[in-house]
Amino acid sequence: MKKLALHWQILIGMVLGIVFGFIMTQVDWGKEFVGDWVNPFGTIFVNLLKLIAVPLILASLIKGISDLKDIAKFRNMGLRTIVIYICTTIIAITVGLGLVNLFAPGDGISKETIAKLSSTYEGNSNIAGKLATAAQTKDAGPLQALVDMVPSNAVAAMSNNSLMLQVIFFAIFLGISMLLIGEKKAEPMKNFFDSLNDVVLKMVDLIMLFAPFAVFALLANVVVSADDPEVLLALLFYALTVVAGLLIMIVIYCLIFALYVKKSPFWFLQKIAPAQLLAFSTSSSAATLPVTMERVEEHMGVEKEVSSFVLPVGATINMDGTSLYQAVAAVFVCQALDIDLTFSAQLTIILTALLASIGSAAVPGAGMVMLVIVLESIDFPSELLPVALALIFAVDRPLDMLRTTVNVTGDATVASIVAKSLGKFGKPHVENWDDNLEDVTS
């Protein structure tokens, strides 16, 4: 009997996790039980994915660049990747601004609701942390992003997943240097990274055996940790505006994929589904990256020399879902607090959200730090920043899950476009994930 496809296994795990979480909310000891005995398995799974993220980026990026055998090919691919990423991000921000201006969800928030949210969340340690991180970013110089991209210690950069851009810089630098010294001299190091890449991909296969159980644990914890239903209901219109924008972006990706790659968007969604579901469960593009790369390379047919560059870069600088959320959230809090936004201020939001997305940490919660930066760019009163974050904090977690899903989908779309433009979009190596795991489970 044929095994159930991976994305269906994960979906079943998610549904059961949500149901189990709701059941646990009905008993006094439920939240503590899930936190102590269920959630740790989800945390272990996410940690395993993060564990292999840096080795995978290092191995695949160096392998991909060294396989090009020509520095001009790398320049071609890099330029196309950056331009397309910037274009999709601008589209996402524009969609967000269009929806939030059309529906004006902030106009329906009463003063009593604002006061309640402020009293509930203003003193929250997470909000204080986001404000502190944003303040550090604001105080940095205009070229600090470039400075932060170049590591002073490559080993130290590899020990911290939030320094992914530094790892990418080192891997690109090393890969280009291998191209320049010639194929014969670089062969021993190339063989090492080729072997490392194969080993890490096998680790991905092994880790993914536990994905359905892990998403069960992660979703159960999300449900038992949910906030006051009355507060969530008050922010429902805002949340639906963000969700509508994110769904529009998925449709845009599918249209672009169908028109340029000349393949069915349903085929695309089926192939990328496991990565999307993991992105939803973990809220982390970095943690999902190993699975995204596996799906795009093995199941969609994007050649490794393209995916190994486009996807790690995208996980770091391409935050379409997060940027759309910035646009909606920034205008929403201004509407709720009766702060007028001019047309030029909204143009500033587009530019700032675009720049803030570059180099933003691909980890849960980075979007709120970006939001503070966006609000400060339009001269939002600093004394109201805690109130602004308190307004959206209650629904940030589920929206973070959804926008991470869009981020990952955007990365896969751009990888397909770049591959097609370079003639590097071939036949999938694996038609079914279970085929790839036969030697593991047998």
C-alpha atoms as one frame of an Amber mdcrd trajectory, in Angstrom:
protein
   0.000   0.000   0.000   1.408   3.390  -1.023   2.292   5.741   1.796   0.389
   8.980   2.244   2.178  11.947   0.646   4.221  14.056   3.047   2.117  17.213
   2.761  -1.000  15.215   3.704   0.820  13.722   6.682   1.817  17.209   7.829
  -1.713  18.542   7.301  -3.147  15.720   9.410  -0.578  16.483  12.114  -1.550
  20.171  12.039  -5.295  19.466  12.303  -4.818  16.970  15.124  -2.499  19.430
  16.899  -5.109  22.199  16.717  -7.881  19.869  17.946  -5.687  18.558  20.758
  -4.746  22.125  21.713  -8.407  23.159  21.961  -9.136  20.116  24.116  -6.246
  21.030  26.426  -7.607  24.568  26.846 -10.688  23.074  28.480  -8.770  21.584
  31.412  -6.909  23.463  34.115  -3.652  21.583  33.651  -3.809  21.556  29.807
  -1.527  24.499  29.061   1.131  23.278  31.490   0.934  19.725  30.096   1.380
  20.888  26.486   4.214  23.228  27.458   6.079  20.566  29.466   5.386  17.338
  27.557   4.306  18.174  23.991   5.936  21.415  22.841   9.539  20.220  23.525
   9.243  17.750  20.619   8.340  20.596  18.272  11.242  22.647  19.619  13.644
  19.733  19.042  12.439  19.432  15.442  12.942  23.161  14.761  16.383  23.005
  16.383  17.340  20.084  14.113  16.346  22.092  11.046  18.308  25.094  12.296
  21.231  22.791  13.079  21.684  21.874   9.422  20.755  25.276   7.934  24.272
  26.732   8.038  26.077  23.568   6.791  23.520  23.281   3.996  23.913  26.911
   2.911  27.695  26.646   3.049  27.900  23.366   1.138  25.211  24.026  -1.458
  26.199  27.636  -2.170  29.887  26.795  -2.623  28.985  23.764  -4.738  26.548
  25.780  -6.850  29.028  28.588  -7.556  31.935  26.246  -8.267  29.745  24.256
 -10.679  29.178  27.399 -12.775  32.836  27.335 -13.959  32.417  30.920 -15.197
  32.256  34.085 -13.084  30.051  35.776 -15.725  27.302  33.189 -15.132  27.323
  33.968 -11.428  27.085  37.715 -12.086  24.162  37.096 -14.448  22.291  34.977
 -11.926  22.993  37.300  -9.008  21.723  40.403 -10.801  18.495  38.709 -11.919
  17.873  37.334  -8.441  18.241  40.682  -6.658  16.135  42.585  -9.224  13.274
  40.040  -9.100  13.332  39.941  -5.295  13.093  43.728  -5.119  10.214  43.760
  -7.617   8.169  41.129  -5.746   8.734  42.952  -2.448   7.521  46.246  -3.921
   4.436  44.454  -5.281   3.740  42.979  -1.829   4.048  46.326  -0.042   1.821
  48.008  -2.634  -0.838  45.288  -2.247  -0.755  45.771   1.527  -1.107  49.548
   1.284  -3.936  49.231  -1.229  -5.958  46.887   0.996  -5.438  48.770   4.256
  -6.465  52.057   2.627  -9.467  50.418   0.975 -10.852  48.661   4.074  -9.471
  50.988   6.800  -9.550  48.322   9.581  -8.162  50.800  12.128 -11.236  53.021
  11.939 -13.314  50.384  13.713 -11.089  50.127  16.794 -12.692  51.850  19.774
 -10.793  53.881  22.365 -11.799  51.310  24.989 -10.211  48.494  22.954  -7.011
  50.525  22.501  -6.874  51.173  26.250  -7.445  47.480  27.018  -4.763  46.316
  24.598  -2.316  48.908  25.876  -2.813  47.905  29.513  -2.488  44.217  28.617
   0.606  44.317  26.413   2.532  47.576  26.944   4.679  46.098  29.702   5.246
  42.843  27.795   8.921  41.847  27.791   8.730  40.792  24.115   7.535  44.250
  23.092  10.294  45.876  25.155  12.824  43.643  23.427  11.567  44.573  19.957
  11.758  48.284  20.804  15.320  47.882  22.101  16.430  45.988  18.993  14.829
  48.587  16.724  16.537  51.390  18.654  19.931  49.768  18.060  19.184  49.466
  14.351  18.065  53.105  14.153  21.247  54.357  15.838  23.445  52.562  13.292
  24.933  54.429  10.330  23.457  54.363   6.794  25.969  51.747   5.599  25.768
  49.568   8.710  23.893  46.889   6.743  26.924  46.495   4.468  29.273  46.391
   7.445  27.135  43.728   9.125  27.220  41.623   5.978  30.986  41.073   6.165
  32.076  38.789   9.028  35.248  39.398  10.994  35.228  35.734  11.981  33.664
  33.177   9.640  33.475  30.483  12.324  31.664  32.841  14.701  29.176  33.748
  11.933  28.445  30.054  11.362  27.649  29.611  15.053  24.712  32.040  14.927
  21.732  31.487  12.589  20.791  35.167  12.813  24.054  35.982  10.981  22.956
  34.149   7.843  23.980  37.020   5.556  27.542  36.746   6.839  27.575  33.008
   6.121  26.244  33.682   2.615  28.917  36.340   2.044  31.680  33.948   3.134
  30.303  31.097   1.016  30.051  33.320  -2.082  33.550  34.708  -1.468  34.966
  31.197  -1.097  33.060  29.889  -4.131  34.251  32.749  -6.362  37.844  32.232
  -5.177  37.565  28.546  -6.101  36.431  29.551  -9.594  39.364  31.928  -9.983
  42.118  29.446  -9.003  41.004  26.965 -11.660  39.143  23.673 -11.651  42.167
  21.446 -11.052  43.412  23.276  -7.936  39.923  23.638  -6.506  38.927  19.997
  -7.075  39.831  18.614  -3.591  37.797  21.308  -1.815  34.949  20.972  -4.318
  34.771  17.226  -3.673  34.579  17.886   0.070  31.670  20.314  -0.253  29.908
  18.059  -2.785  30.063  15.209  -0.265  28.988  17.479   2.612  26.008  18.643
   0.574  24.870  15.047  -0.051  25.214  14.182   3.635  23.243  17.233   4.782
  20.445  16.489   2.291  20.206  12.981   3.723  19.944  14.567   7.170  16.991
  16.575   5.843  15.324  13.313   4.776  15.809  11.822   8.231  14.535  14.911
  10.042  11.456  15.102   7.832  10.358  11.641   8.986   9.308  13.367  12.221
   7.643  16.396  10.595   3.993  15.305  11.112   4.582  14.678  14.823   6.529
  17.932  15.210   3.847  20.124  13.637   1.293  18.437  15.906   3.346  19.598
  18.909   3.966  23.097  17.518   0.323  23.782  16.625  -0.963  22.402  19.931
   1.305  24.848  21.754   0.157  27.759  19.575  -3.489  27.008  20.428  -3.009
  26.712  24.209  -0.911  29.902  24.171  -3.580  31.917  22.332  -4.685  35.260
  23.787  -8.056  36.432  25.065 -10.732  35.622  22.397 -12.392  39.025  22.954
  -9.133  40.788  22.105  -8.660  38.608  19.024 -12.191  39.423  17.865 -11.524
  43.161  18.167  -8.531  42.788  15.840 -10.266  40.396  13.447 -10.803  43.010
  10.681  -7.125  43.976  10.780  -6.045  40.318  10.716  -8.370  39.553   7.793
  -6.899  42.491   5.849  -3.395  41.043   6.283  -4.612  37.546   5.365  -6.345
  38.881   2.234  -3.101  40.540   1.143  -1.099  37.363   1.756  -3.584  35.290
  -0.252  -3.355  37.799  -3.112   0.432  37.369  -3.077   0.064  33.582  -3.345
  -2.219  34.116  -6.372   0.334  36.522  -7.910   3.120  33.954  -7.438   0.989
  31.277  -9.085   0.181  33.549 -12.040   3.838  34.484 -12.527   4.846  30.814
 -12.284   2.215  29.736 -14.804   2.983  32.535 -17.283   6.789  32.389 -17.139
   7.696  28.855 -16.120   4.827  27.424 -18.233   3.746  24.903 -15.613   0.521
  24.459 -13.696   0.296  26.568 -10.518  -1.422  23.601  -8.845   1.629  21.471
  -9.628   3.794  24.198  -8.098   1.702  24.384  -4.918   1.675  20.596  -4.573
   5.464  20.366  -4.859   6.190  23.210  -2.441   3.407  22.295   0.031   5.629
  20.550   2.663   7.869  23.628   2.852   4.829  25.919   3.117   3.323  23.841
   5.926   6.610  23.808   7.824   6.980  27.557   7.371   3.483  27.948   8.818
   4.290  25.691  11.777   7.728  27.120  12.619   7.335  30.814  11.599  10.967
  30.676  10.462  12.284  30.949   6.896  15.722  29.884   8.122  14.432  26.719
   9.785  12.382  25.873   6.670  15.275  26.561   4.253  16.640  22.966   4.129
  13.200  21.651   3.192  12.578  24.473   0.684  15.857  23.672  -1.061  15.070
  19.957  -1.168  11.604  20.531  -2.607  12.758  23.043  -5.231  15.736  20.982
  -6.381  14.505  17.392  -6.155  10.777  17.786  -6.733  10.490  20.844  -9.004
  13.637  20.440 -11.101  15.479  23.701 -10.384  19.175  22.957 -10.842  21.334
  23.151  -7.729  23.604  25.918  -9.023  20.528  28.196  -9.100  18.644  27.044
  -5.993  21.780  26.990  -3.842  22.237  30.729  -4.440  18.696  32.061  -4.883
  17.050  30.345  -1.896  19.587  31.158   0.884  19.696  34.768  -0.306  15.900
  34.845  -0.437  15.538  33.446   3.085  17.532  36.456   4.269  16.509  39.398
   2.076  13.212  38.402   0.447  10.445  39.036   2.987   7.402  39.676   0.799
   4.885  38.486   3.380   6.600  40.381   6.161   6.861  43.565   4.076   3.161
  43.393   3.190   2.407  43.026   6.885   4.539  46.116   7.651   2.480  48.202
   5.254  -0.871  47.044   6.656   0.211  47.259  10.310   1.796  50.722   9.966
  -1.290  52.266   8.381  -3.612  50.326  10.717  -2.061  51.722  13.913  -2.128
  55.235  12.435  -5.828  54.821  11.617  -6.578  53.479  15.102  -4.693  56.319
  16.805  -6.096  59.047  14.504  -2.739  59.917  12.950  -3.049  61.257   9.400
  -0.804  59.725   6.741   0.008  61.740   3.621   0.705  60.178   0.240   4.409
  60.928   0.630   4.401  59.172   4.026   2.963  56.061   2.369   5.667  56.214
  -0.295   8.163  56.372   2.568   6.589  53.206   4.001   7.223  51.421   0.679
  10.876  52.434   0.609  11.570  51.789   4.292   9.799  48.418   4.334  11.808
  47.386   1.281  15.122  48.386   2.864  14.191  46.933   6.260  13.412  43.555
   4.716  16.984  43.254   3.418  19.009  41.555   6.081  16.112  41.102   8.468
  16.657  37.980  10.570  14.726  35.023   9.150  13.409  34.094  12.586  10.044
  34.387  14.359   9.099  37.907  15.434  11.539  39.841  13.228   8.562  41.527
  11.558   7.730  43.570  14.669  11.262  44.977  14.769  10.876  45.983  11.130
   7.535  47.591  11.961   9.126  49.896  14.536  11.688  50.984  11.934   8.918
  51.651   9.386   6.851  53.668  11.885   9.827  55.796  12.894  10.536  56.586
   9.242   7.169  58.410   9.018   7.791  60.385  12.247   5.412  58.299  14.322
   5.390  59.682  17.909   7.973  57.675  19.866   5.859  57.738  23.033   3.116
  55.864  21.144   5.366  53.056  19.857   4.584  50.714  22.800   0.870  51.350
  22.208   1.302  50.618  18.478   2.981  47.278  19.149   0.437  46.447  21.854
  -2.333  47.016  19.297  -1.100  44.235  17.011   0.766  41.969  19.418  -2.224
  39.730  20.227  -2.560  38.480  16.631   1.108  38.680  15.642   1.862  34.988
  16.114  -0.760  33.558  13.715  -0.012  36.312  11.189   3.711  35.579  11.541
   2.980  31.957  10.612   1.074  33.041   7.508   3.546  35.667   6.316   6.442
  33.200   6.694   4.508  30.834   4.422   4.288  33.613   1.824   8.009  34.401
   2.235   8.938  30.785   1.475   6.522  30.594  -1.476   8.048  33.775  -2.899
  11.567  32.335  -2.592  10.539  29.186  -4.480   8.808  31.263  -7.184  11.841
  33.460  -7.787  14.163  30.422  -7.843  11.947  28.916 -10.566  11.899  32.160
 -12.584  15.687  32.587 -12.426  16.232  28.931 -13.312  13.860  29.156 -16.285
  15.528  32.350 -17.545  18.937  30.649 -17.446  17.769  27.355 -18.941  18.317
  25.597 -15.609  14.772  24.351 -14.992  14.809  20.634 -15.731  12.932  17.500
 -14.766  12.410  16.709 -11.062  14.821  14.119  -9.637  12.176  12.776  -7.252
   8.468  12.680  -8.055   7.443  11.641  -4.551   9.101  12.396  -1.237   8.404
   8.845  -0.085  10.528   7.534  -2.986  13.394   9.597  -1.606  12.962   7.954
   1.810  12.671   4.324   0.713  16.203   3.477   1.767  15.628   5.225   5.125
  12.423   3.461   6.095  13.054   0.044   4.557
